[in-house]
Amino acid sequence: MPTPGETIRQAAALPLRRGRVCLITSRNGKRWVIPKGWIDPGHTAGEAALLEAWEEAGLSGALEREPIGSYLYEKEGQRYHVTVFVMKVIAVAQDWPERSFRQRSWVSPTGFFERIEEADLAEIVRLTVLQHAEEHATV
């Protein structure tokens, strides 16, 4: 359990497949989010991101080696630091551990920005989308 004032480290996966992003509902169903969760002791941020993508969205795949960024948020008086990785989705399960708690939706990058509420996460993704567009324009 975290101590008061301690920043909790989390990891998130930004799942991509066929030019679309996978969003899931939060546990209470009120917001669209990407899979994220605590980094358990003895695990890396990447391992945590892959585990959360499976548990929360039923997705398997491979992460890009380096994270695309990180952001901070507060919830119920606790501070969280989230490291975000791009995940290339390889398999999509029809049944997964949190299926009864969450909906899954594949959206275009535009749809992502319309649904996501975390401004810092949206900015990280916006920069990534722009960077990938520039790389493809020069190829």
Secondary structure, 3 states (H helix, E strand, C coil): CCCCCCEEEEEEEEEEECCEEEEEECCCCCCEECCEEECCCCCCHHHHHHHHHHHHHCEEEEECCCCCEEEEEEECCEEEEEEEEEEEEEEECCCCCCCCCCCEEEECHHHHHHHECCHHHHHHHHHHHHHHHHHHHCC
